[in-house]
Amino acid sequence: MSEVLASHPNGVLQCPVGPNVLQVIPFRRDILRVRFGPAESVNADYQQTWLLAQPESCEGIEVQYSHDVGILTTGCIRAIYDRAEDHLRFERCDGQGLLAETQSSPRCLNLSDTKGAEAWSTRQRFRLQADESLFGLGQTPHQVLRLNERSLDLCQENPIIVVPMLLSSKHYGIFWNSGAHCAFNRVTGPIPSSCLRDDDGEAGGLTTRRYSNTDLAGDPSIQRSDTIDAEWRGARVEAWLDAEDAAEPLQPFSIRWSGNLIPEESGRHTFKTCFPDGCRIWINDRLILDSRGNHSWVNIEVDLEAGCPHKLIVESVQPCDWRGAFARLWWSPPAASDTYSLWSQTDDCIDYFLVAGECADDVIAGFRHLTGSASMLPRWAYGLWQSKEHYHTAEELTDVVKEFRKRRIPLDVIVQDWRYWDPLPWGSMRFDPQRYPNPTGLVSELHEKLNTRLLLSIWSDFHPASDTHAQFKLDGLLLPKGFRGDTQFIDMFQEAGRNAYWQLIRDRLAPIGADAWWLDCTEPKFEHPLIASTLSKRLKGVDGEDRDDRLNSYGLEASRAVYEGARTDYPDKRVTILNRSGFAGSQRFGTIVWSGDIYADWQTLREQVVAGLNCCASGVPYWNSDIGGFFSKDPEDPAYAELFVRWLQFGCFCPIMRIHGTNFAKEPWRFPEPYASVIEQYIRLRYELLPYIYSTAGQTWLTNSTMMRPLVVDFASDAEACRVNDQYMFGPSLMVCPVLEPASGTRCVYLPKGCDWYNYWTGKPEQGGRIIQAECPLEAVPVYVPAGAILPTIAPIQHTGELAEQAIRLRYYPGGDGSFLLYEDAGDGYGYEQGEYSTIPLEWRDAERQFIVHERNGEYPLMRCDREFVIADKNKNDVNVRYLGKTLNIRS
C-alpha cells in the first residue's frame, strides 16, 4: 500500500481492490470525491458537464498508512480505508462518525445492460445510522418526506425530476455523479410473473378481462392470463382486439385484472402505476388507489407478507388513444431499514462526492459549489403568474390581463402556452398570423400599458413538415423520433445542437420581446409520453453515439442552450426559464422547475408538498406546481373551488406562485364566493410579502441558502421535526402548514423545539416542542413565526414595478434575539454579479427591547437613499422612521 500512496503526492488516497482501484480525492476541505472501478476509468481526468468546480489546493492535507489502513485527513473530514476488510468510512476530524459503507459488498460493478463491455452498472451501499433521516434526490410523487426505507426510480419523467443529491440529517450530503438512469435502493420494475396467480391459481399472470365499454359492464369480450406491464400494439393488438375494434379509430375499452399477488419479501412494497386514464386498485378487498383521470405515474406504498396470497384487482379504462393502449403496474420490494444504496444503470465507474457541513445549508452550499450557484431571477418573477392551457388569441390573452387590472388583482406574468403556431407545423416557432397578427405589438401592450411580462412556451421537438426539421436533420442535430407522430428532438448534448436551438429562438421569437421561456417536455421520450419509454434505458444520437450515461441531463442542457444564448444576446435582461425537467446545475441557468402534468385531487396536493421540499433539499432553489392541478376541474364546483383555494394558499408560500391547468380557465373571478375573495386575499398577501421574498431570494444567491426548507434544515436535532411531512419553513421567518384535507376546520401542527412561536394571523404565542390543533377556516392557512423573527412587508401593490416606492413595514416578534438581511438591487440585469446591490442588516435585541436598522452596505443604480420604514411589533404598534443609510436604534 505504501507504494501506491507515495505515488500521489497531492494527497489522493488510492488503493488497489482486486482488479479495480478505490480513489479518494480531496476536492475541498469539506468535500471529498470517491471513485471506484478500473484504473483507466478512475484515473481519467474528466468532468461531467454539470460540474463546475475543480479540486482546490488545500493546505494541511495528510495521507497516512499503517499496515492495511490508509487515512486521508483534510482538517475537516477524515477518510479511513481498511484494505483487509475492504471497507471505507468517513468521520469528522473530532472523531464523530459521518458516513460508512456496509461491511459486506459495499461496491458492485456489473457489465452494463446497454453498453456491454464498454461500461458498468454500478451500486454503492452505505450504513444508515439509527436516528438518521434522508431527503432529496429531486422530485418524486410521494406523501412521505423521509426517504428512509424507500425505493426510488431516478429517471426523468413528466412528474419526476432527478437531482442525484442526497441530504442527511447528520449534516452531510452525497452527490451521485451520474447522468444515467439511476435508482435509490431497489430498482423499480414490472412485478415478476412468478409472483402472480390468476383466478384459477395458475402462476405467470392475472386473469385479464377486456370489456367493450368504459364501465366494465356485461360479459367480457376477451379473457386471458396476462401481466400488467403491457402495450397493446402490433401482435398484441391483434390478440386483444377483434377485427372491428382493430380498425381505426381505436374505440375506448376497459380492462380488469384479478388474481393473487404472492411477494417473496415481507415489508412495505412501493407500487408505481401509469395508465392512460388512471386506475383503481384493490388489495385484499381494500381500495388502495383511485387515480381515474390521472395519466401520470402514481406511487403508493402497501405492507405485504412474504409467501402470503394477497387478493389483487386492478381496473382501468383505456380511452381512444392515438398511439395505442397500454398499462403499467411496477413495484420495488422493501428496502433495508439499516442500509441504503445508490445505483447507476451505465457509468465508467462509481463516482460520488461527500459534502460535509455544520448544518444543512452548508451541505447545500457545497453542492452548489460543485454545480453552480443559483442565479437571481428578475423581481417580477416573484409575483403572480397566470396561465392556462392555452390562450387561443392575442385578444383573449390581453383581455385576461385587463380584467386583472380592472379588478385590481395583482399580477406580473401572463403565460402563452403551446399551439399559438397552429395550423403551422409543430416546431415552426412562429405565431399564427390570423390569431396573433402582431406579436411584437402584443408584448409592447403588455409591457407599456399593462405592466405585465410574457412567458412563452417553446418545445425542442420538430415535425418533418416544419422548415426547421429539414435543416436540423441535414446537420445531424436530431435525436430519434418523439411521440407526436414523427417529431424528433434536437440533440442538446451537442454544442452545435444547443447553438442551433437558441439561434432559432433568437431569430423567430426573441425579437417580439418575450420576457421568459417555458421549456416544456424536456425529458428525452421517444414514443408515447405516458409509456415512459425512457425506462427502456436506450438513448442514442443520430450519429450512433450512445447518450445513456447522460439521459437524465437533457433538461439541464436545454436550459443551458437558452441561458447561454439569451445572456449573450440580451445581456441586460435576467434569463428566466420554466423547465419541466431539471438536474444538478440547473440552478445556475436561471431555471425554475415545476412538477409536471398533475391531477387535481387532495392526494396529489399532499404529494406536491413532499415533492417540492425534497426537490429544494436537493439544492434546486426554484420550484413550483400547477396551482389547482393541471388536469383541473370546474371552478363553479364548490368541492374543486375548496381544493383550489387550499392549493393556492400553498402556492403563495412557494418560490414561484403560478396558476395553470387545462379543461377550465382558472382566473380568480371564475370561482364563486367565498372562494374568489379568499383567492384574491392570498394573491395580495404574496405581494405584501415581496420584500421578505425578494430578500430571501437574494440569500439564495449570496449565501447559497434555500427558500423552501424542510424542517430538517433548521431543526435537524429535533427528531419529531425531521419526520414532519406537511410543514416547512418559507425563508427563515415563516413556518407554513398547508391544509391538505377537505372540510378541515383544524389541523395538527408541530411546533419545533428551541423557540416559541407566534400565530401569523392573530399574534398569539405558542410554546415550542409540542403538537397543537391549529384552526384553519377557509381564509386562514396555519402560518407560524418563530420568536426573534423579523418580517419585512409592504402595503398591497398591483405589480412588482411598484415595490421600490413603498414604505417597508419591519415587523418583529419578541421572545428571542433575531436578525434579517434586507436585500435590494435593480430588479433585473446582471449588475448584482458585479456588486451592484445593497444589504441592510436588521436586528432585534430582546433583552434590551431594541430594534436596530444597521448601516446600509453597497449600492446599485437608481437606488433610493431616502427610505421610510415602519417598525411594528407583533401587535402592530407602529413607529415611523426615516432611513438615510445610517444606523438607527429604536427602543420598544
KAGIBEL-V26428 format. One line per field, one symbol per residue. phi: phi as a letter, one per 20 degrees, with the letter a starting at -180 (. if undefined). psi: psi as a letter, one per 40 degrees, with the letter a starting at -180 (. if undefined). burial: 1 if it has 16 or more other C-alpha atoms within 10 Angstrom, else 0. A space follows every 50 residues. Layout:
phi=???
psi=???
burial=???
//
This chain:
phi=.gffffecfeneeccfcledcdccdfebgdcdddcbrggfefefeccffe edfdgeedfnfcccbbldddcdcdncccdcdeffelcdccbffenffdbb fffdlfccccgfeddmffbcedbcdcedfgdecdbomndcecddffegmd dcedbgbgeccecfddddfembcddeebdefcbdmfefagfgffedcefe nefordfcdddebddldmeffbcaebedbcceclfffffedfffffffef egbcccdbqcdcfecepeeddcdbcfcnbccdclmdfdbcdgndeefcdc ccecdfmefdfccccbedfgcecoebbccdbcfgefedbbbcccfbbfaf bbddddbebfgfffffffffdoffefefgffeeeddbbdbfebfffffff fffgffeldgbccdddffmfegeffgnflcffffecfbgffgfffffedd lcddedfccdccegfeffffffffemddegfeddmdfcefeffegfffff ffgffffddgffngebcdeeleefecbffeelfgffmdbcfffnffdgfc gfdffgffffgfffffffecfecffccdcfcbagogfedmdddcenedee bffffffffffffffffeneedcacffnnfeecffffgffgfgfffffff ffddgcdcebrdmcfcfgffeffeffffgfgefffgffeggfffffffff efcmfcfdcggffdcfeegfffdfeccaedmedcddcgeccfleebbfce egfoaecdfgedmfecffnbeceefbggecffccdfgnfcceccfgceaf feffeefdededcfoafbbbdedbbfnbmdfgfdneacccfdbddffelc dcdfffdnbbgmfeedcdddecefemeececdddndfcdcee
psi=ddddddegeefhhhhhgbeihhhhhhdidehihhihaiddddehgihide hdiihihhiehhhiihbfhhhhheedihhhhhddeghhiiiieeehidii iidhfdhhhihhedebediihihhhiihidfiiiiafahigiehdiehei hhhghhidehhhhfhhhieefiihhhgheihiihbihhiihhdeeihade ehieaihhhhifieefiaiidihihiiggihgibddddddhiddddiiih iiiiihhiaihgieiiahhhhhihidfaihhhhfehhehgfheheihhhi hhhihhehhhhhhhhhhgihheeiiiihgiihiiiieeiiihihdhidih hihhhiieidddddddddddehihihiiddeeahhhiigihdiddddddd ddddddefhiidhihhaieeeheiihedfiiheddgdgddddddddddde fiihhhhiieihideiedddddddefeiiiiaegbeiiiigeehdddddd ddddddddddeeeidihhgiffhgiebhdeefedeefhhhieeehiedee deeddddddddddddddddgeehhhhhhheiiiheddeffhhiieagiig idddddddddddddddeeehdhiiihheidgaaheehddddddddddddd ddfidhhhhiiidiifideeiiieddddddddddddddeddddddddddd ddefahdhhidddefdehdddeehefiihgaeehhhgiheiifhdiihhh hiieiiihhddeehiihifihihhhgideghhhihiheihhhiiiiidie eeddeiihhghihieiiiiihhhiaeeiifdddeegiihhhihhhddefh hhhihihiiihfhhdhihihhhadefhihhihheeihhhhh.
burial=00001100001111110001111111111111111111101100000001 10000000001110100011111111111111100111111100000111 11000111101101100011111111110001111111111111111111 11111111111111111111111111111111111111111000111110 00111111111110010001001011111001000000011000100001 11111111111110001111111111111111100000101111111111 10010000111111111110001111111111111100111111111111 11111110111111111111111111111111111111111111001101 10011000111111111111110111111111001100110111011001 11111111111111010110011001111111110011111110001111 11101100110111111111111111111111011011101000001111 11111111111111111000001111111111111111111111111111 11111111111111111111111111111111101000011111111111 11111111111101111110100011111101111111111111111111 11011111111111111111110111111111111111111000011011 11101111110010111110000101011111111111111111011111 00110111111111101111111111111101000111111111110000 111111001100000001111111000000001010000000
//
